[in-house]
Amino acid sequence: MCCLSVWCLRKKIHSFEKRFPCLSGRFGMVVPLDFTSTLENRWSYAFAFGAVTPLMFNLLFHDINPFPYTLPRYLKVFVYLVAALQVGIVCKPFFTCLSTPHQMLGGVLGLLYTLAWFIVQLWNIFRCRWSVKYDKGSIEEFIQQYEWLYDVPHLLSLGFLLIRFGFMIVKDVLIRLKKHSKQKEIKKHQYRYVQRLLRRPAEVSVERSWFRRKMYKSDPYFKFPNRIISTVALCFLGVYLIMLLEQITSTWCTKYVYREWLNYLNMLVNDSTWTVHLNYVIYTWYITSACAMLLSVIHISHVMVYYRKHIKSLWAGDKTFLPKSYQMRPAVCVVGLLKYPGYQIAFTMWGYLIVHMGMFAAGLVFVYLVISPIREYGFLSWLLDLISFLTNMSIVFILMRLQRILIKMFFLQDKTSPQDEEKPLALNNRKAFHNFNYYLYFFNVILGIGSCVLRLIKSAIVALMLLPRIERTIMPQGFRKLDASHCTWLGMIITDHHHSNPVLVCFCHLLIKHTLQSVRLDEDVKPESPAKKRAHIRWVLVYTLLRNPEFILLRKRHWNANGKELQLAFIWAMTARGKKNTPGSVKSAQTLISALHGSSLASEIWWEGLRKTCPP
């Protein structure tokens, strides 16, 4: 990190650095990655996050304490904060070496750091873990057999980074040998997007395949930023790790129950029903686990779909997906940009667990309402019960529809025009309608109970399915502000829109390009010395303030002068406002210079220049 900081140049150079030209502008701030606008190294960043996933996983599911002593419980949040900072410091070299413009230095340091990690991880797997012996049949011993599955994504990510850093070194060597041209990041898709806006739309639409029409519609004018790519990759990896931990634990519990408890239960109750019910639970668990995994994959894929949909809607000026009362506050939007990746990963992992538990409970209900009765009493008996239940439900549904049909036939006035699709909202046969309303009043109370139960079930299912998806709010209209995760998504989308709008980006690129072309640099002119340059800048400053005395009151530096000089400068600025400089303002100008710079010698020198510039 220190080596990269030495090679990083700062734009702002302090005055004391000019005494050491070799260190002037050095020790700049090292940026690990840019999550706002850059599109370089998108998949490299994703694999870098994959390489540090075990450390992030430990933050969520392990009891950590970076301090040498134990803090009180009410300070637990600081423990996690320091642990997260510790992980960030340890993992920062991966991202810094990828993002540095010095490809050779970044490639060499990144290759050495990644190789060290790779060797340490292999040593930890084959030397440290397998040397520890656990009790036979314990959960630790069972987890040790499958622990290599946790390390496969981690090692693959480190292997990819090794190849990536090696490629950076080779590419920089070829550039130095002039066998390869150095290409800067060119956002061609944004230029093409603007060109498409300026062209007339095609009259004949292009025929698309079924997959591109129904499943995925590619867009050559859009690219996902590295933040979305990294977040999606970490979501997939997080779901894989949490499912693996869940399956290993559940498999051990199943084997332990079969080995220890089943014989004991059969001794108490000489019946095979325990085995049947245990099989119901086990099969339901594994089937719902596969369903929850598939649903998580669909949800993660929808993140990319909705991101592209919402950001393109904002580019087109369509803000209908935003809440009506949503206020775009810059601080909230930028905070949403910071919080979104962590929120999305945590919601995906915990969402998988919660959805799995909900599906498992629903699966057990289905098993004991459908599978178990059919197996115990036969299909015919279960079918008769189902027909009886569906008959009552059908009658209720028919009665609810019958009310609408009777209202439409007898209690609404006729159409005012034959072209109308519906009858007007005007009552007919009012006395009969009042009697009809009275007798159905009590029956609708009973229907309302059933509707309440259905509403509860539907709301629970929708909320459970949408829990991992923060791009969709689960709160009703008017309560969206209570959904902090959805507000995080909106803030991130709006911030991206303001920083990566193709029209604005292309305009800025063209403006910079034309500005650079209009400036003519003379190569024969030698650079001035720093002292001469500072004197020239100060002279221009004094001349500007003499011509525009009201600017004195807007400067911060004049507040550092002593009281008398400040008072004189203030009086001179107020009396000379709106007037041109005259020879009669000599004393006031000299007071101004001494108040601004506090140097009598500099005042005399600049005063001689002023006398030449403003003749009497």
Secondary structure, DSSP 8 states (H G I E B T S, - for coil): -HHHHHH---S---GGGGG-GGGTT-S--------SS--TTHHHHHHHHHHTHHHHHHHHHS----SSS---GGGHHHHHHHHHHHHHHHHHHHHHHHH-S-HHHHHHHHHHHHHHHHHHHHHIIIIIITT----TTSHHHHHHHHTHHHHHHHHHHHHHHHHHHHHHHHHHHHHHTTSS-------HHHHHHHHHHHS---SS-----HIIIII----TT----HHHHHHHHHHHHHHHHHHHHHHHHHHHHHHHIIIIIHHHHHHHS--SHHHHHHHHHHHHHHHHHHHHHHHHHHHHHHHHHHHHHHHHHHHTT--TTS-TT----HHHHHHHHHHHHHHHHHHHHHHHHHHHHHHHHHHHHHIIIIIHHHHHH-HHHHHHHHHHHHHHHHHHHHHHHHHHHHHHHHSB---SSTT-SS--S-B-SHHHHHHHHHHHHHHHHHHHHHHHHHHHHHHHHHHHHHTT-TTS--S-TT-GGG-HHHHHHHHHHHHHHHHH-HHHHHHHHHHHHHHHHH----TTS----HHHHHHHHHHHHHHHHHH-GGGGGG-SGGGGS-HHHHHHHHHHHHHTTT----GGGHHHHHHHHHHHH--HHHHHHHHHHHHHHS--
